[in-house]
């Protein structure tokens, strides 16, 4: 019987941000839970849930094979000490190297593919190596979870895995009780758009800026906000200098990062995410759950959350003019029409993406072992 479980992620922040409800539920059910992740400001929150915590060093953006071999050995040492019944890995390096470490000790493991990151989706030598490593390591995983159908098909069609080992879950789940509608009084009566994401080119930040420039001339009272981490370690990161230049031009406002995203969503009229691809966007799910209409791209991980014309509008990827057109259409809808969209979005989140649904799926697969 499985009672001792390890969860492995590439940041402690992501374990709290995306898997808080899952970890709490496992604790409530009597599992002994250990989280293994690099140390950051969220270690204490992991401990406060009742989990054990083990620090691990992961070079998330590096491709040094010696560091990767060391990661396998470090994980193997932790696994051998804890002796878990099951290990659940998230993101590319834990998925690949954690799975191999678990195999060396004959411990059951799951891999959760939370999205196809920069390394995977770009056709480079490094991406080819990543695919080979996925193919090799995933033959040892007991089950491979995907959070959208497009990613699952990508792995199957690329012959990286066999379909019988895969399991589809609706994202990582959203706490619809916490992310519930709030009455927000907009004292200035301007229409507020908001993009919530890490400030990366792949999130469509440039397209959003271009759309804001187009719309600001026609609707000078409209507000175009950006919320999220700036200058992250990523080849596609927006620089602090570039963001300052955009803000100084007067087209957008940048709010930085926050632990209280709910308050920013509440004060917005429409959430925008022109991303090039997602696993499934957590911010879109949170926003829809709070009855906010959405404008996003017609790509995997974004279109999963939005039924076009029902709870939001879909635009073409990497097309700033089409994005501006859809944002303008949203702005010109009546309050009643936008409210109807928002209500449809919340209903969709409750019926399809509530974290209770996701947790039950985890438990069903675990019981099958």
N, C-alpha and C positions, 0 to 999 in steps of 0.2 A: 504493500500500500504506500502511495506517495504522500509523504508528510513534510519532507524537508526540500525546499525549493530555493534555487539561486536565480536571481534576475541580473543580467549583465547588460550595461549600456555604455555609451561613449561619453556621457556626462551625467553627473548627479542631477543637474537641472532638468534634463529630459526625463529622468525617472520620476521626478515629482510632477513636472508639467503634463506629461502624457500618460503616466501610469499610476498616479496617486490613488485613484479609486480601485484599480486592480490590486495594488499592494495592500490597501486597507481591507479589501474583501478577503484576500488570502489569509491575512492575520486573523480576521473575525472567524474564519472557518477552521482555525487551529493549525494552519501550516506554520512551520518554522521558516521564516523568510530571511534571506540574506541578499542585500544589494551589493553588487560589485561594479564600481565605476570610478573614474578619475575624481579627485577631490575638487570641490568648488564651494560656493556659498550655500549649497543646499544639502550638505551632509547631515546637518542637525535635523532638518525636516524629515529626512529618511529615518533617522533614529527615533524621532518623535512619533512616527507611525507605529513603532513597535518592531521595526526591522533591525536585523544586524547589518553592519556595514563593513565592507572591505575595500580599501583603496587599491587602485590599479593604475599604472601609467599607460596611456594609449596615445600614440602619435597619430591623431585622426587624419591629418592631411599628408603625412609623410609616406614615402614608398621605400624606406630603407629595409632591406630584407633581414638585416641583423636585428633591428628593433622588433620586427615582426616575429622572428624566431624567439626573441626574449619574451614577447607578449604571450606566446604559446606556453612557454615554460613557467612564466609567472602565474598564468591562469591555471595551469595544471597543478601547481603547488597549492594554490588556494582551494581548488576543487578537492584535491587529495586530503587536505586538512579538514574541510567541512563535511565531506562524504555525503553530498546531497542525493536525493532520489531522482531529481530532475533539474535541468538547467535550461533557462529560457534566455536566448541571446537576441539583442536588438542592434541594428545598424551594421554596416559592412564589416568592420574589423572584428567585433565580437562574433558576428555571424560566421565568418570564415575561420578565424583562429581559435575562438572559443569552442566551436564545434569540433575542431581537431583535438583540442585539449581534452574535451569531454570523451571523445572516442578513445584516446590513449588510456583512459581510466575506465572505459566501458560503462560510462554514465549516460543515461538517456538525456537527450537534449532536443529542444525546439529552436528553430530560427525564425525570427519575425522580420520580414523584409518591409521596412517602413517607408521605402521609396527608393528610386534609382538615382543615386547622388551624382554629383559632377563627375566623379571618376568613372562611373559606369556608363553614363549616357553619351559621353563624348568619345568619338571614334579615334582613340589614341593608342599608343603602345601600352600605356598603363591600364587603359580600359580593357584591352585584350587580355592582359595578365589577370586583372580582377575577375573577368569572366571564367578564365581557366581555374582560378582558385575557388570561385563559387562552385563550379562543376565538380571539382575534386572533393571539397569539404562537405557539400550538401548531400553526397551519397551516404554520409555518416549521421545525418540528422534524422531523428525519428519522425518529425513533422515540420513542414515549412509553411508558415502563415504569411499570407499576402493581404494587404489592406486595400488593394484595388485590383480589378480583373485585368486591366491592361498590363500591369507589372507581372502578374502571374502568367499571362500569355507570352510575354516577352521572354521569360525564363524557359517556358515549355517549348516555344517555337525555336528558341536558340539552342535547344537540346542541352540545357544546363541541368535540368531536373526532369523527373518523370511526374506526370500529373497526379498519380495515385498518392504521392507524398504531400501534396499541397492541400491547403485549407484556406478558404477565403473568409476574412472577417471584415465588418464594416468600419474600417478605420480603427483607431485606438479608443473610440468611445468618447462620448461627451456627457458631462454631468448636467443633465437638463434641469435638475432642481436648483443647482447653483446658478447656471447660466439661464436665468428666467427673465422675462420682460420687465423693464423698469420704466416708470414714468419720468421722463427727463424734460425739463423746461428749457428751451433754447431762447434765452432772453434777447439775443440779437436778431433772431429770426432768419439768419443766413442758413443756406443749405450746406451741410457738412458731409463731405466725403472723407473716408479714412482708409488708408492702406496700412495693414498690420503685417509685418514680416521682418526677417533679417534684411538689412539693406544690401541686397545683392542684385546684380544685373539680371540673373535668372528669375528673380521675383517680378520682373516687369517694371522695375522702378523707373527706368528711363522713359518707357512708354507712358507711365502715369504722369511723369513730369511734363512730357509733351502734350498729353491730353489736358492737363491743368492749364498750360499756357494758352491752348486754344479756347478753353471754356472761360477762363478768367476775363478775357477781353469782352465776352458776351454777357457774362454774369459776374460782375465785379464783386458782389457781396458773397458769392459762394466761397467756401473754404475747402482747401485740399490739404489734408494732414497726412503725415507719415509717422508711424510708431514702430520702433523696433531697434535691435542692436545695430550699431554702426561700426565700421572698421573691423569686422570679424575676420578671422584667419581663413580666407577663402580667395581663390584666384579671381572670383567674380565680385569681390566686395566693392561697394561704393566708398570712396575715400571721404574723410572728414572735410577736406578742402572742397571737394565737389558738392557735398551737401550744403556747406556754408554758402557757396556761390548760388545754388538754387534758392535757398532761403532769402538771401540778400536781394535776389531779383524780384521777390515779392509774390511769386506764384504759389508757393507751398509753405506749410509750417511743419517743422520737425520737432517731435516731442521727446525723442530719445527712447530709452527702454523703460519698462515698468513691470512691477509685479501685480499691478491692479488693472489688467487689460479690460476687465468688465466695465469699469467706470468710463473708459474711453469709448467702448462700443455703445454704451448707453447714451452718450451725448452725441452720437453720430446719426446721420439720416440714411447713409448708404455705405456699405463696406465694399471696397474694391481690391481685387487681387488679380493682376494681369500676369500671373506666373507662367513660366514655360512648361512646368510639370511639377506635380506634387505626389506624395504618397496618398494621403487625403489631408487636406488642409484643416488643421485644428482651429485656426482662427475663423475660417468660414463656418465651421460647425458651431463654434461658440456664438458667432454673430447671428446665424440663422436661428439658433435656440433662443436668442434674445429678441426674436421677431424683427430683425433688421433685413431689409432687402439687399441683394448682392449683385455686383457686376464682376464677372470673372471670365477667364479664358476657357475656350472649349477644348480643354486638354485633360488627360488623366489626372485624377486627384482633385480637380476643380469642378469639372462637370458632374462628378459623382454627387456633389452636394447641392447642385442647382438644377432644377427643372426649368428650362428656358421659358420665360414668360409667366411662370407660375410663382416661384419664390425668388426670382432674380432674372438677370439677363446675361447671356453668353456672348463674348466677342471673339474675334480672331486673334490668335496668338501673334505677338510681335507686330501688331498693327495699331499704332497710336491713334490714327484717325478713327478706326472702327471702335476703339475703346472710348474715345471722346464722344462719338455718336451715341453709344449705349449709355454713357454717363449722362449725356444731355437728355436722352429719352427718360431716364430714371428721374432726373431733376424736374422734368415737366409733367410727370404723372401727378395726379391729385393725391392728397393725403390719404384718402380712402383707398385708392388703388395701391399705394405703397403699403398701407396697413394690411390689406388683403394678402399681398405678397409675403409680408412678415409673418402673418399668422400661418400661411401655408408652409413657410420654412420651419417654423417651430414644430408643426405637426409632423413634418418629414423627419426632423431630428429625433423626436420621441419615438416614432414608429420604426425607424431604420438605424439610427446611430447612437441611441442611448447606451451609456457604458454598461448598463445592466445586461444588455443583449450581448455585448462583447465578452464580458466576464463569464456569462453562462456558456458561451462557445468555448472559451479556454477550459472551463471545468469539464465540459462534455468530452473534449479530446483527452484531457488528463485521465478521466475515469476510464476511457478506452484502453489506457495503458495498464 
